[in-house]
Amino acid sequence: MKQDSQFDYYSCYSKQLDELFSYEKYVSYSDLSSVSDAFQNINISKIHSLKMIFGYFIKLKITQAYKTFQFTKNIRYKLENRDRYNAIFVAQEKRKEYKLDDQKLDDQQIEAVVTCEDASLVLAPAGSGKTLSLLAKIDYLVNNLNVQQSKILAISFTRKTVKELKERVGIKGVNINTFHSLGNKILKTQLIEKSEVIQEKQIHKFVKDSLNELILNDTNFARRFNDYLLFYYSTPIDLTELKNLKDTVEFNKSFLRQSLQSISLDKKKYDINKTTIRGEWIKSKEEQIIANWLYINQIPYDYERQYKYIDTKYCPDFTITAFKEPIYLEHFALRKDGTSHFKDYVSGVEWKRKLHHDNETMLIESYTYQWNDGTLLQHIEHQIKSTGMEIIRLAEDEITKLMEGSGQYKQDITSFQEILFTFLMLQKNGMFSIEAVKEKIVMLDNEYLKRRSELFFAIYEPIYQRYEKYLKENKLIDFADMINRSIEVIEKSSEGDYPFEYILIDEVQDLSLNRYKLIKALLNKNKNSKLFAVGDDWQSIYRFAGGDLSLIQDFENTFELRTKRSVIEMTHRFGSPQLDVSSVFVQKNPYQSKKEVFGDSLKNTPIIKRFYVNNYNSGEKPLVSQESITVDDILTTLYEKYGQDLRNKTIQIISRYNWDIDNILGNSKKHILPNKNFKRVDPNKKTEDGKTDLIIEWRASSTSAPISLTFSSMHKAKGITKDIVIVLNMNSGSNGMPSIRSSDPLIEMLLSHADTYPFAEERRLFYVSITRAKEATYVLADRSKPSEFMYEIFDDLFEGSKLCPKCQVGEVLERNGRYGKFYGCSNFRYGCQYTEKS
């Protein structure tokens, strides 16, 4: 290249960089690359070449030599100092006042708005104004950067946010959609045959109805279903994972059930409204499985009956009474090598073996390791048959009816229906074929989990096939198919069909694999597209629908774009102590992003605990639940404080499960009477925030005006803001909080990453629940079994009462014993034997 043309070349390069670095806008990696790529013949490391400068001096072009030196110096500086320039630009913008709808943006919001990197990820906690930031971003792009409205695409997960954005943005022509409405628009452009969208409620109903029909009409299917619920519903746990008595107690609370035999006794020998005399509660999950297997195979047994050949207390696990001389079955917590996790346990096993040998009584043994490797029931069946005993299984419909007649098993059935629905949604949102699911099961290296998954899949596959057939025959499409087909359309489209320069995503933490692929397909159609995503990994609660937190945890590699991360830490919704408690609680999971959340120091938002003592037993006469009475007391206190002005307060009742509202409104099937102060108004009325919540009226007295309340599940509560929130059922156990079903290995199998921290999503879900209120949050729990989360958020949970020093999750209570009063742990049923003298 001639020196004159080199001079022009450097001059042009330097000028274009000056225009780019004008302090008028943020300079992205691709902005700089687009300029530097146009001058790729210049080697930045050699542009200060003395030979080149000397050439100008020889030709007596001293001015050109000097200017060239200045150009090259400017070029090098700009190329090496993009980050410094952007920091200065952002600081400059923060000194200006940014307002939208008379709302002033804080410094962190301004930084998020003016930063226009190839990909921008903004993480913001509850109540920090994510929607305002999104609106301000659109306004900035159009009015400051002169981006054409039609080249901006904003996507949210909820119709409520889309509606709010459309109403408040004040700019025509901007594309604002939910993922589903965007998918629908894309499909319409291809003149694809119109299909009606099947709603989530309809899918739930279809799964439930299909399950019931198959159980009723297919005996083999019914047997698979019964076996799964009775023997495979919970996953085995290595006793070494139960590091202390606290872990053992929490595990037993989650999984222990009344045996089918005692349920049968309830129904056959006693009135349904009376407490059973037998009251057979099994002490471990493994023993419960054995008891139920014995019962459904009509093998008579007594549980923990005194061994008759000695006077000292010894109660074998099972005394089988089929023959004149009983057969004893002991289930030992032993590993395959004969050792045990429990101290001095093996010597006790040896003592029992010798006792049976000396008294010539037949002892059948089974072991914990057999549950872990999936051979427990086969081993017991072989041992029973070897005695000459006949095994005759009950009719499948009788087994199913027994389970349906028990409150706990019935809730297990409801939970199983939820797992079927969740598995279906994960399969479709994860874009897995049925063959791909089978392959995942084959690849499992744990024999028990493989057998469990195979049995589940044998139940799931016919329901899945029915579902797909139903969609086809009725010309229906679900939301997952809508997204998946849209991806195919985009990928086959021509360049320029989707010319979006900016794609904005709300609630990015909820991205599923197929939604991510939809965004990626749109970005690939325009190499100049920029991505702006706002969300909060602390509020990622939709794993059951395919929400994949790893997509934002590894955002830059996921989208293959240079990424700028920023945070908004000011919450405008609530103050302390709710702010401090909720932030510390969610960040106990080390895999959550770290944020130093702060709020208005003048705001006081308490979290208040309320205990009740559960008075409900499935065998007793109908009662008004104590939980309902406690909510009534809270509202009465609020009414005494505010009077009729309480009608102007927004009050939300939240719980982990929809069925928890039965404790307030009553349920005759559960023998729970309604509380006369509460009245169901409209289960499907849309609230002002666009959600379909249950509307309830409460009256302080028969003559006072009604106070309106709303009820929703914790998942549906996301995105709402209320004055007062009441959180129900903060109890431990299988149907409490945290839910043990949220981390079922079946669900984990279809997710791209595992939440390795215990109950990670349940922790985030509780964070969502305790960050909805502006004025106060009340959390309710049964005093005898508060959730482990309650122990975390309240320093002195029982306020003066003694915490059990042995298990650390029970309360020391006064009890009546054979020899008078004594003190014992409230978790006695669940394995804590702590006592002390009165």
N, C-alpha and C positions, 0 to 999 in steps of 0.2 A: 504493500500500500504506500502510495506517495505521501510525502510529509504534509503537503497541503490538504490532501483528503483526510489524512490522519487527524489533522487539526480540526477539520469540520466534524469528523467522527466523534472526537472527544468532546467537542463543543456541544454537539447534539445530545450526547449521552448525559453530560453534566446538566444541561438545560432540562431534560426530561426528569431527571432525579430531583432537581430543584422544584419543579412543578408538583412532583409527587410529595415531596417533603415540605409542603407549604404551610404546615400547621393549620390546615383547613379540615383535615380528617385523619383518622387512624390509618397507618400504612400496614397492610397485611403482608404475610409472607408471599402470597401469590401476586399481590400488587407489585412488589419489588421484583419478583422473579419475571413478571411479564416485561418489565423494562430491561432488566439485565440480560434476559434471554435474547432480546433483540440486538444486543451488542456483544454477543457471545464470542466474537473474534478477539476481543480485548482480554489479555491475560492480566488480571489485576495485580499479580505479583511482579509484573515487569513494566508497568506503565510509568514508573519513575526512572526508566532506563536512561543512564547518562549518555549512552550512545545516541538515543533519540533526541535528547535535549541538545547535545553537542552538534547534531546535524543542523538544527535550526541556527545555532551560532555561526557555523561555517558559512551558511547562506545569508548571514547578516540579518536573520529574521528574529531579532532579539525579543520583540514584542510577542510574536507568536510563541516563542520558546517559553517566555514567562507565563503567558496565558495557558499554554498546554500544561505546564507544571501545576498551575492553579486548578485546572479542570481535573487532572488526574488525582490531585490531593482531595478535591471535593467528592469525586466518584468513590475513592477508597473510603472516605469518612462516612458517606451515606450508606454504603454497602455494609460497613462494619458496625454501624450504630443505630440500626432500626429500633431496637428495644429502648435505647436511651431517648430517641426522638418520641416514641409512643408514650413513654412515661411523662415527658415534658408536655406533650399534647393533652394527655388525660388530666394532668395537674392543672393545666390552663383551663380546661372545660369545667373542672370542679369549682373554679372561682366564679363561674357564671351561675345564674339562677335558672334551673330547669323546672318548669311547672307543667302540670297537665291536669285539667279539670280543677284548677285551684289547689291542687296537691303538689307540694314542693318535694322534689326528689332529694334524697340524701346523697352523700358523696359516693357511697358504694353503688347506689342505683345509677348515678350518673356515669360512673366508670363502666358499668355493665352496658349501658345504652350506647355510649360513644365508642366502645371497643368493637371494632369490626374485623376481627381476625378471620382467617378462612373458616375456622370453627370456634365459637365462643360457648363455653359451658359456665352457666351461672347457678351456683348452689345457694339456696335461701331457705331458712327455717320457716316454721308455721307462723303466719301473721306478718310476714315481712314485706308484703306488697308485690308478690310475683306478677300478678295480673297488671298492676300499674306499670311495672318495669317493661312488660311485654307491649303494652299500649304505647309507652314512651318510645320504645324502640321503633315501632312502626311510624310514629310521628317524626322521629329523627331521620329515618331513612328517606321519607317522602319530602319533608320540608327543609332538611339540612343537606342531604346528599343527593337530592333530586332523583331518587330512584322511582321509576314508573310504578304506579300502584299495581298494575296487572302483573308485574314481575316480582311481587312479594306474595309469598304463601305462608300463612300462619295456620298451624294445626294444633288442636287441643284434643284431649280425650273425652271431654264432657260437653254436652249441648249447652249447659249453663254458662261455661266460660266462653264458648263461641258466641252465644247470644250477647253476653256482656261486652265482648270485644267489638262486635258489630255495632252495638248501641253507642259505645263510648269512643270508638276510634275516630269518628267524625270525618273519615276520608273514604270517598267512594272508590270502588274498583279494586280494593285490596281483597285478595282471596283468603277467606277465613273459613275453615272447615274443621269438622271432627275427622278422625281417620276414616270413619265409616262413610260419611257424606262425601269425602274426597274419593274414596274407592268407588262409590256409586256413580259419581260424575265421570270418572275415568272409564268405567264400564259402559256408560251411556254413549260416550263418544265413539265406541266401536260397534254401536247398534247391536250389541249382544242381547239376546232374547231376555226380556224383562222378567225378573224373578222377585217375588215378594220376600222380604227379609224376615226370617224367623227370629223372634225375640228371646231373650235369655230365659224369661219365665216359661215360655213354651218349651224350651229345651229341657229345663228342669223337670217339667211335668212329663215330657216324653220319656226321659230316662227313668223316672219313678214308675210310670205306668208300664213301661216295657219290662222293668225288673219284676214288678208284681205279676204281670201276665206270664212271664217265663217261669217264675217260681210256681205258679198255680197249675200250669199246663205241661211242664216238663220235669219229671221226677229227677232225672239226672242233673238237670240245672239246679233244682231245689237242693239236691244233696251238696253240690259244689258250694252253693250259697251258704247253707247251714254250716258246713265244715269251715268255710272261711271265717264266718262270724265267731264261731266257737273256738277255733283252734289256731287261726292265723291272723286274727284281726290286729293283735299287738305283735310287735317284733321282739325277738329275744334280746336280752341285754346281757352282756358279759358282766358277771358279778364284780369283776375288777374295776368296771366303770362306776360302780356304786362305791365311791371313795369313802363315804361315811354314812352314819345313820340317817342324816338329813336326806341324802340322795335316795336311800332305801324307802323312807317314808313317802317322799314325793312320788317315787315310782309306783308304790302300792296304791296311793290315792288315785293315780291316773288309771290304773289297769284292773284293780280288784273288782270283782262282781259277785253278787249272790249266785250260788250254784243253781243249776236248773232243778236239781232235786228239791231244794227248799222252795223254789218258785212253785213247783208242782204241789208240794205240801200245802202251800198257801191256798191254792185253788181247790184242791180235792178234799182237804180235811177241815178247812176253816173258812168262815165267811170272808169274802174278799176285803171287807172293811175292817177286819181284825188283824192284829199283829200275829204272825206265825209264832208258835211255841218253839219250833225247831230253830228258826233264825240262823241258818247255816251260812256263815260267812267264812270264806277260805282265806288262809293267811298269806298265800303267795300266788302269783299268776300261774306258775307252772302247776301247782296243785289244783288250781281252779280248772285248768284245761283237762287234767286227769279226771277230776270229779265229773265234769260234764261228759267226757268220753264214756266213763263207766255208766252214767245215767242213761244216755241215749242208746247204749247197747244193752240196757236192762240187766245190768250187773249190780245186785243189791250191795250197799255198803253203808258203813257208819264212818263219819269223819271224826278223827281224834277221840276214839273211844278208849277208855282205860283198858290196858292190857291186863288180863285177868290172872296171870300167873305170878304176879308180884304185887306187894302192897304199896311200894313206893310209886310215885306218879310217873307213869310212862304211857303216852297216848300215841300209838302209831298213826301215821297220816291217814291210812284207810284200812278199815277192817271189813273185808269182803265176806258176806254172810250167806253165800249161795249153798254152802255145804254145812253139815253138822258141825264140823270143826272149821273155825274161821281161817281165812287166808289173809295175811297181812301184806300191805303194800306200803313201802317207805320210799319217798322221793328224796334223794340225797343231793345236796349242793356240792357235787364233786366234779372236778375236771376229768378229762380222759385219762390222765396219769394217776388218778386216785387222790390227788391233793385237793385242798379247798381254800377258798379265799378267806374263810372265817377261821379265826384262831381257835385251836383245840377242838375243831370240828371233827377231824378224822378219828380221834380217840372215842368220841361219842358214837360214831358210826360203828366202830369195832365193838363197843360195848353192846349195842343193839344186836349186832350179828351174833355175838356169843350168847346173848340172852335167848334168842330164838333157837339157836342150836341146842342149848342146854335143855330147853323146854320142848324140843321137838315140834315146834310150830313152823308152818311154812311161811317163808318171807320172800316176797317178790321185791326186787330193787329196781329203781329207775334213777336217772341222773340228770343234773342240769346240762351237762355237755350234750345230752341227746336232744334237748330242746334247741340248743344252739345249732346243731348240725341237721335238725329236721327228722330225726329217727325216733323220737320219744314215743309216739303213739304206736308205731309199728312194733317197737320193742315190747310195750305193754301188751298189745294184742297177742303177740307170739307167746309171752309168758302166761297170759290168761288161758289161751287155748291149750297150752301144754298141761294144764291142770285137769283138762276134760270138761271145762265149763263151756256152755253154749253161748255164743254171742248172737243176739237177735236185735237188730237195730230198730228203733222206733220208726213209725211212718214219718216221712219228711214233713208233711203238713202239720203233724202234731209237734214236731220240734220247732218249726217256725212259729206256731201259735204260742208255744211256751215263751219264746224270746219276745214276741210282740206283746205278751202280757206283762212283761217286766219293764219298769220305767227305764232302767239303765241299758238293758239290751235293746229296747226300742229306740233309744237315742243313738245307740251304736248303729242300728239299721239306718236311721236318718243320716248319720255321719257317713256311712258307707255310700249312700246315694249321692252325697256331696262329693265324695272321692271319685265316684264314677263320672260325675259331671265335670269335675276338675280335670280328670285324666283326658276326657274327650276334648276339652278346650285346649289343654296343653298340647295334645297330639296335633290338633289342627293349627293352632297358632305357632307351633314349632315346626310346622310343615313336615311332619313325620308320616311316612306311609305306614300301613299296617305291618308290612314286612320289616320296616326299620324298627318298629316297636318290638317285634319278635326277636330281632337280632340283638337288641339291647338286653332282653331277658336272658338270651343264650349266653351273653358275655358276662353275666353276673358270676362272681367267683365264690360267693357265700351260698352254700347249698340250701340253707333254710330260706333265705331271701329269694333264691331262684325258684324253689318249690312254691313259696308264697306268691310270687309274681306270676308263675304259670297258672296257679289256681285263679288268681284275680283275672288274668287275661282270658281264661276260659269262660268267666262270667261276663267280662267286658266285651269281647269280640262280637257275640251275637247281638248285643245292644247297639254297638257301633254300626254293624251291618244293617240293622233295622233302621237306624237313624239316617244313614246315607240313602237308603231306599226310599224312606219317607220324604226326604228333601227332593229327590228326583221325581217321584210320582206326583208330588204336589207343587212342583215348580217353585221350590223355596230355595233360598240361599242363606247361609249364616254369615256372620260378620267376618269370621276367619276366611271363608271362601272368597268373600268380597275383596279382602285385602290381597289374598294369594293370587287371585286372577288379575287384579290390578297390576301387580308386579310383572306378570307375564306380558300384559299390554304395553306397559312402559318400556320394558326391555326390547320389545319388537318394534317400537315406534321410531320415527325418523328424528334426526337432529332438529332441534327447534320446536318440537311439539310441546315441550314443557320448559319454556325459557325463563325459569325462575332464577333471579339473581340472589334473592335472599329467601331462605326457608327457616321459619321460626317454629320451634316446638315448645309447647307448654307441657309441664309434668313429664319431663323426659325420663325420669326414673322408672316410669311404668312401661317403657318400650319393651315389646316382645320381639322375638326374632323376625316375625313376618312384617311388623311395622318398621323395624330397623331396615329390612331389605327394601321396603317401599321407599323410605327416605333415601337410601343409598342409590336406588335406581334413578330417582329424580335428580340427585346430585351428579350422577354419571352422565346425564343428558346435557349438562351445561357445565363445562370445566371452570367457568367463572362464578359458579354458585357459591354462596357463603351460607354457613349454618349457624344459627343462634338458638341455643337450647337452654331453657330455664327449668329448674326442678329442685328436688330435695331428696337426697339419698336417705335421710332420716324418715321420710314418709313413703318409702317404697313398700307397698303392702299388697301388690297384686301378682305375686308369684303364681298363685293358683290360676291366673289367666295368662300366664306366660311372661309376666314382667321379669326382665332379666337385668339385675342390678350391675352385672359385670360389664354391660354395654356402656355404662357411664363411668364405671371405675377404671376402665381402660379406654376412655373416650377417643383419644387421639389415634390409637391403633385400630379401634373399631371402625372409625369413619375415614381413616387414612388421610387426615387433614391436619395441618399445623393448628394447634389448639391453644387458646388462652383460657385459663380457668380463673374465675373470680367468685367472690362470696358477697352476699348481702346478709348482715348479721343483726340489723336493727329490727325488732319485732314491734309492731304498733298495736297488736291485739291485746296483750296482757302484760302484767308485771310480775314481780316476785311475790311470794315464793314459787308460784307456779312456773315461772320462767326458769329459775335455777334448778328446781327439782326435775323438770322435764328434760332439760339440756344435759344434766349430769347423768340421768337415767339412760337416755338413748346412747350416750357416748361411752357407756360401759362396754359396748361392743367395739373392740379396737379397729374393726374393719369399716366403721362409719367414718365419714370425713369429720375433721375437727373444725368446729366453729365456736367463736367466743360471742355467744348471743347476748345482746343487751336490749333493754327497753326503756320505757319512761319510768324514771326513778320514783315518780309520784304515784304511779299505779300500784295498787295492792291487790293481787289475785291469789287467794288462798286455795290450797287443796285440802279438803276436809274429809276425814274418814268417818264412816258410820258402820257400826257393827250391828248385826242382828243374830239371834239364836234360832237356827232353823227348827221349825215345828212340824215339818212335813215328812210323812212316811207313807209310802205307797199303800200300805195295808191299813191305814187309819181312816177314820171318818173325815169327810171334806172339811178343810179349814181355809181361812184367809191367810195367805203367806206372810211371814214376818218381814220379808223383803218389801212387800207391798205396804205394810204398816210403817216401815222405816221411811219409805219415800213419802208417805202421807205426813209423817212427822216433820220431815224436811220442808215440805211445802207449807205446812201449818206455821212453822217458824218464820218462813219467808213472808207469809201472809200477815203475820203479826208485825213484821218489820215494815212492809210496804203497803198493807191494806189493798184496796182496789187498784192501786197503782201497779200491783204485781201483774195485772192484765197487760201492761205495756212492756213487760219484760219478755224476752224470748227464752224459752226453757226447752232443753233437749234432753231426753233420756236415751242413753246409749248402752248397748250391751254386745257381747261377743257373738251371740246367736239370736236369731229372730224369735226363737221359741221362748226366750227369757221373758218376753212380755206377758206370757201366761201367768207368771208370778204376780203380776199387777192386775191384769184383767180377769184372771181366773180361767180354768180349763176343767170341765167336768170329767173328762177322761183321765186326767191326772189327779182328780179329787181335790182340786184347788178352787176354793170359792172366790168369786170376784169381790174386790173391795168396793163397797157401795159409793165411795167418794170419787171413783174413777169411772169414766164412761168412754167407750170406743165411739168415735164420731164418724170417721171415714178412712178405711184402710188404704184407699187409693188416691186420695186427694193430693194434688201437687202443692207443695209448699212454695213460699215466695222465692226460695233459692233454686227452684226447678226440680227438686227431688220428689219422688213419690214416697212419702213417709206416712206412717200411721199417725193419725191425729187423735189426741186424747183430751178429754175435758176433765178437770178436777174442780171440785167445789169444797170450800172450807166448811160450809154448812148447807143444809137443804135450802136455805133462803138466800145464800150469797150468789153473786154472778159467777159463771164458770171461768176458769183460767185455762187457756189453751196450751197444751204441751205437744211435742212431737216425739216420736220414737223411731229410732233406726238402728241398724247394726253398726258396728265400729267401722266397717268398710264403707258403708254409705255415708257415714258422718264426715268423711274426708272432704275438705273444701268448704265446710260450713263455718259460720261464726255465730255464736249465741251468747246471750248474757250469762246464763246459768246452765251448767251441764251436770247431769246425774248419771254416773256410770254404775251399771248393775253387775252382779255376778263376778266380782273380783275374788273368785274362789279357786282353790286348787282342785285337781281331779280331772277326769277325762273330759268333762263338759264344762270346764271352767276356763280360767285365763292364767297362764298361756295354754292354748289348745295343743294337745299332743298330736292332733291329726295334721297340723300345718306342716310338719316335717316328716311325713310318711315317706319311706324309701321309694314307694311307687311314684310319688310326685317328684322326688329328687331325681329319679331315673330319666325324666323327660326335660330336666333343666340343664342348661349348659354349665352351670357352676353350682356348687353346694354352699349353702350358708353354714359355715363350719361353727360359728358361735352358737351356743345353745339358745333355741327359741328366738333367733335373730329377727325374723319377721314379726313374731308376736310382740317382741319388744318395740318394734317400730309402730305396730298397730296400737299398742297402749299409749305410745307417745302421741300419736294422732288424737286419741281419745281425750287425753288430758291437756290438749292445747287448743280446744275449740272455744273455751269460755273466755269472756272478757272480764267477768266479775268474780265468779267462784266455780270450782269444780268439786263435786261430792263423789266419793268412791265408796261403794257398799260391798261388804263381805260378810259371810257367815263366820262368826267368831271362832268356830271350831275348826275351820279349814281355810284361812285366808291364803290368797295367792302368794307365791314367792315374790311377786312384784310388789306386793304390799309391804313386805319386810324391807325392800330396797328404798321405797320412797318415804317411809315413815321411820324415824330413828327409834322411837319408843312405841312400837305398834300397839301394845296392850296397856300402855300408860299406867305403870305402877304394878300391874299384875306380873307374875313371875314367868319369864320365858323359860321353857324347858332347857336345862343345862346340857341334856344329853343329845337330843335331836336338833335343837335350835330353831325348830319350826312349829313348836307346840306350846300350849299354855298349861301351866301347872294348876290343876283344878282340884277342889275338894270332892272326894268320892266316898260312898258307903261300901264297906267291905264286910266279909264274914266276921271279922273281929273288931268292927267299929269303923270310924272314919279314918281316912288317910288321904294323902295328896298324890295325884298321878297325872301323867301327861295326857293331853287331849288326843294325842295320836296313838293311843294304846292299840286300837283296831288295826293300825297301819304299821305296827312293828316296833313302836317305842315302848319299852317296859319300865320307864323311869317311875319310881315311887319314892315317897318320903313320909315319915310319920306325921300325924296331925298335931 
